[in-house]
Amino acid sequence: MKKAALVMGIIFLILTFTGGGYVLINHGQVNAGYAVIPGLWTMICFGYYRK
């Protein structure tokens, strides 16, 4: 289960940076949720992995 949390955390981390890049490319005109929501899931997955 911990390995699954690590893999999911890495996937969500990649999605966070991709979403942040998308927001920056569009000069902030799109919703910041593209970066924030995967970022929250990244913290949840890495928190579970460290526990």
C-alpha positions in Angstrom: 0.0 0.0 0.0 2.9 2.4 0.7 4.4 1.8 -2.7 1.0 2.7 -4.3 0.9 5.9 -2.2 4.4 6.8 -3.4 3.6 6.1 -7.1 0.3 8.1 -6.8 2.2 10.9 -5.1 4.7 11.1 -7.9 1.9 11.1 -10.5 0.1 13.9 -8.7 3.4 15.8 -8.4 3.9 15.7 -12.1 0.2 16.8 -12.6 0.8 19.7 -10.2 3.8 21.1 -12.2 1.9 20.5 -15.4 -1.1 22.4 -14.1 1.1 25.2 -12.8 2.8 25.5 -16.2 -0.6 25.6 -17.9 -1.7 28.4 -15.7 1.5 30.4 -16.3 1.3 29.8 -20.1 -2.2 31.3 -20.1 -1.1 34.3 -18.0 -3.3 33.3 -15.0 -6.5 33.6 -17.0 -7.5 29.9 -16.3 -8.5 28.5 -13.0 -5.6 27.9 -10.5 -7.3 24.7 -9.5 -5.4 22.9 -12.3 -2.3 23.1 -10.0 -3.9 23.3 -6.5 -6.0 20.2 -6.5 -3.3 17.8 -7.6 -1.0 19.5 -5.1 -3.3 18.7 -2.3 -3.5 15.0 -3.4 0.3 15.0 -3.6 0.6 16.1 0.0 -2.0 13.5 1.1 -0.2 10.7 -0.7 3.3 11.6 0.5 2.0 12.1 4.0 0.6 8.6 4.0 3.8 7.3 2.5 5.9 8.9 5.3 3.6 7.6 8.0 
